[in-house]
Amino acid sequence: MGHTITAKTPGVFYRKPSPDAEPYVADGATVAEGDVIGLIEVMKTYREVKADAAGTVSTWHVDDEDEVTIGQELVELDT
């Protein structure tokens, strides 16, 4: 069974806290509910994207620095 984490705000999605840092969550990693999986930037304001369920990352639907819209699928978790 899977769970999809979606964007709560529009903006630019970042998988890393800074350009030279490692991603918040690696492919295939396990996340707990509430873990930060990325950031969405809107007008120089960065909002954390948190997992709203626990699971293992199976598929990223967006790449680092992609523009996203509200409700857009970000990542699929195997729960």
C-alpha positions in Angstrom: 0.0 0.0 0.0 1.3 3.5 -0.8 0.9 7.0 0.3 1.6 10.2 -1.7 2.9 13.4 -0.2 1.6 16.5 -2.0 2.6 20.1 -2.1 0.7 22.3 0.4 1.9 25.5 -1.3 3.1 26.5 -4.7 6.7 27.4 -5.3 10.1 25.9 -6.1 10.7 22.5 -4.5 14.2 21.7 -3.0 15.3 18.3 -1.9 18.4 19.7 -0.2 18.8 22.4 2.5 21.6 24.1 0.5 23.1 23.5 -3.0 26.1 21.6 -1.6 24.3 19.6 1.0 23.0 16.0 0.8 19.2 15.6 0.2 17.0 15.5 3.2 15.8 12.1 2.2 17.7 9.6 0.0 16.0 7.4 -2.5 14.8 4.2 -0.7 15.1 5.8 2.7 12.6 5.3 5.5 10.8 8.3 6.9 8.7 8.9 10.0 5.6 11.0 10.1 6.8 14.6 10.6 10.3 14.1 9.0 11.4 17.0 6.7 11.6 15.7 3.2 12.3 19.0 1.4 11.6 22.8 1.2 9.2 24.9 -0.9 10.4 28.4 -1.6 8.0 31.2 -2.4 9.2 34.8 -2.7 12.4 34.0 -0.6 10.4 32.3 2.1 11.2 28.7 2.7 8.6 26.3 4.1 9.5 22.8 5.3 7.7 19.9 3.6 7.1 17.2 6.2 6.0 13.6 5.7 2.4 13.2 6.7 2.8 9.4 7.0 5.6 6.9 7.7 7.0 4.8 5.0 9.9 4.1 2.5 10.5 6.5 -0.4 9.7 4.6 -3.6 9.3 7.3 -6.2 10.0 11.0 -6.5 7.5 12.8 -8.8 9.5 16.0 -8.9 13.2 16.9 -9.2 15.2 19.3 -7.1 14.4 22.9 -8.1 11.1 22.0 -9.9 8.3 24.4 -9.7 5.2 22.9 -8.0 1.6 23.7 -7.5 -0.8 23.1 -4.6 -1.8 19.5 -4.5 1.0 18.3 -6.9 2.4 14.9 -6.0 5.9 15.2 -4.6 6.9 11.7 -3.5 5.4 8.2 -3.2 5.9 6.2 0.0 5.5 2.5 0.5 3.7 2.2 3.8 
